[in-house]
């Protein structure tokens, strides 16, 4: 028993050290649903507000888009074609970005994925869809992305602090 605990501890220490070497300083989150025969998932970094407010961070976000999370870019995967409103997103993997555009937000699907989260190549943007913005009474200190089933389709939710951004989708 002691040997197996030691082995587990050693592996965990190695994983933590490896993550630190490669800059993966924040925990990772995953959300996944199956809707209309499609498997849809999002894998993302979970930074903490650490006493800051989301609104105070907006001016610091890059003008071409925020990676929605931290460290490695946020990866969105779908096994079937989806429709976000009238915008078609083909089956595949994409990095997700959010952009504040005046008084509204847009969700950007980029054809590249797996890159470091600050390496957004806007020439690889596939599409952008509007995000609905709401204020939540209970604040989330860590970035939280949730996929939920919603009347014949799904809904993607992003929350950080009291800010909630969302978009509905259906299987094409």
Steps between C-alpha positions, in 0.01 A plus 500: 500500500778743592681427172189572295436824691863599446468421127181705472664789687804484273286501186291793629814699584637431152176613336492822704865572415442427131197727491699779667783461246256539213309785660182309574460682828121482525269205542322373189126450465292288266131503416329254265149415379334281241215670319325394178757224454790747519768493766601856587779583744713789622839473674637821656729664756344634822669817624385667819383858530704521819317807635472673161178558308430374151404848380839634618673236283312584177728794403802268537362239259664482155300687233473193275355276771538352848586128517216434749709350773872471550814324383434276197216622279146386576402208275145450372419163339188378323439166330224642275434831325334759725301818447549799730205705379556500123879449529614149404789342691622180327589191703856528629722670756543874544648745744249736661549872553270775627508859386330805645365698206353828624219406737480137387710183508585253222612138523772429242570151360859476375620214277820463701493319833754385755713814465603714794206719596663828406572384143175597331535514121189694394555392136401148621165613645222284359201689636372714784163489671334746738513425870219593734629685807344468845595578858495214749444567870743228614854573379733232359861567600628249239406519131220245459372370167189284495317317221133426565220337302246761396173440306619279215855631511751630745629810668858602572549710817813691602511652848773698673418717797137605460528523119321226303525464124298240309408372155243244386568237234326216318625199308482577130 
